[in-house]
Amino acid sequence: MPIPAAIATASENYRFNSSFLKKTVIDLSPEEWLRRPDDKLNHIAWIVGHMAFSRSRLLHVVGTEWPLPALEPLFGRGSKLQADAAYPSPESLLTTWSDAGHALAAAFEEVSEDLLSRPAPQGPPTLDGKIGGIVGFMAIHETYHLGQASYLRAWLGHKGLMG
């Protein structure tokens, strides 16, 4: 089934973000994943884990059964940074991210226009008050966090990926 028009742009953003994130972190050391410019700011491990967690949550919004990894205490909205040892390895985070991304791409091909046009439940932000608007907002949310990871990459001394 083709991807519904209501989420076509968001779906393309998720696809782009998947490839861009891999390029952003491919040459970072495990130690760089945990570095941050200030003790009040997130590191790349938190950013990637939060985006993977958000993708997992979005799968439930679009009606896909998906085991939520035990990421919420570390990466849920408003979670506080923990000691470095609490975070999964970069490989584990990227596997969760990739698995959720593949599942999300498949879910977008199966989700119905009817579901996307239903009123959004209380809680998740939405662009238009509908479930499809949650998908759109979450694509913006993910791109925002990807920008943070890209900024941290440059702060760590690595070459930027765009320009």
N, C-alpha and C positions, 0 to 999 in steps of 0.2 A: 504494500500500500504506500502511496506517496506521502511524504511528510505534509501534514495539514498546513495551509497557508498561514494560519494564526501563529504558528511557531517556526515557520521556515527560516526567518532571519536568526532567531535564537539558536536553532539547530546548527546553522552555519557558523555562528559565533562559537559554539561549543566545539565544533570540529576544528576551527582555527586555533582556539585556545589549547586544544590537546597537542597539536603539533608545536605550537609556540612554547608551551611550558617545557616540553622535552628539550628544546633547543636552549631554553633559559638555564636549565640545571645540569645539562649533560656533562659539563666539565668542572663542576663544583666538587670540592672534596667534602667528605662527611662533616668535617669541622666547620666548613663554610656554611653548611646548611643550618648551623646553630649560632652563627655570629649575627650580631645585631648592633646597629649604631648607638643604641641607647637602651638602658634597662627597662624602659617603658614601651619599647617597640617590639614587634613580632619578628621572628627569624623566618627564613624560608621554609624550614620544617613545619612550623605552625601554619604558614600560609598554604602550603601544598596540602597538609592534612585537613585544614579547614575547607579548602575547595573540594577535596575528595569526599569529605563528610557531607558537604552541601549537595554534591551530585547524588550521593546515596539517598539523602532526604528527598530530593526532587523526584527520584524514581518512584517513591511512594505516592507523591502528589499526582503523578500521571498514571497511577494504578498498576504499577509493576511491583510484584513481590521481589524484594531484594533484602538480603540479610544486612541489616545495618551493622557495619563493623563497630567494634567497641571504641569508637573514636570520640563520642560526644563529650566525655569528661575533659579531654584534651583540646578538642577542636570545635565544640559547639559554640553557638553565638554567646559572646560575653565571657567565654572561658578565660581564665588567667594563665599566664605562662608558668610552666612547671620547671623543675630542674632538668637540665639537658638529658640526663639518663632516662627520663620518663618518655621521651619521644621515640617512635619507631625509626628504623633505619631509613635512609633515603630510598633504598630499593623497595622496601615494604610500602612506603608512602606512594611511590610511583606505580607499584602494582595495584594498589587499591584505587588510585586515580584512574589508571588505564582500564581496569575491570569495570569501574562505574561508568566510565566514558563509553565503552563498548555497549554496555547494557542500556545506557541512555540513548545512544544512536538507534539501537534496535527498538526501544520503547517509542521513540518519536515516529518511527515508521508504522507502529501499530496503534497509537493513540487515536481516539475518535474525536471528530470535531465536536460531537455532543459533550464529551467530557470536558474538553477545553473551554467550551462556552458556558459551563456551569459556574454559579457564583463561587468565589474563592472562600475557603474556610477562614475563620478568624485566625490570625497569627501571622502567616507568612505574608510579606509585602507582595503586592500585585500592581501591575501597570494599569489595569482596567477593571479591577474588581472580579475578574474571572480566573479560573484555573490556568488558562492560557497566559494570562498576565503574570502569574507566578513564574512560569517558564521564562518569559521575557525578562522579568526583573532579575531572576537568578543568573541569567546570561550576563547581564550588566554587572551584577555583583561579582561574578567570577572574573570578568575582564578587569574590574577594579583591582582585585587581589593579584591578578597576573601582572598588572602594572607595578604593584608593590614589589613582587618578586624580581621583576626586571630592573627596578631601581636598585634593589639590594645587590643584584648581580654586578651592576656598575660600581656601586659603593665598595664592593669586595675587590675591585680592580680588574674585572673582566671586561672584555670588549662588549659594547652594546650590540643588540641583534638587529636593530632597525635604525639605519642612518649613522 
